[in-house]
């Protein structure tokens, strides 16, 4: 075999070795990504199960209607004055009427 042909084969062998190293690196990276994706999938499944559990039970909500009414009235720009234990509420506007 001529020296020129031998050099070509050596260069091809070097390039193939470099390609093999790159492929092994890519394989390792893909394996790590696959493992992370599997872990993320497990976490999503766990989160989904917890959300389903929360949605299956009705929420227990208690409302203080007086505080809610006061908050709504305050948001509308009014002040509330109440007599002691009076059922009647008087509204006074904070805005000047022109």
Phi, psi and omega in degrees: 000138182286159181295325179296315179295322179295319177299320179297314180296322178295319178294320178297318179297319177299314181295322178293322176297317177297319178297319178299317179297317179296319179294322178294320177297314179299320179298317179297317179296315179296323178296316179296318178298319178299318179297317179296319179297322178296316178297318178297320177300317177297318180294322178294319178298317179297315179297318179298318179295320179293320178295318178299321178296317178296321181287337183285336180258133179292148179285140177261109184238132173243140185239130171269100188297327180294315179294323178295315179297318178298319181294320179294315181295318178296322180294331179279353176094023179247159171250151183247130172239129181234136171285160182297121180055031178266140180276349183267134179244131178255137180252136175233126181285141175276342182275144177282134179268125180247000000 
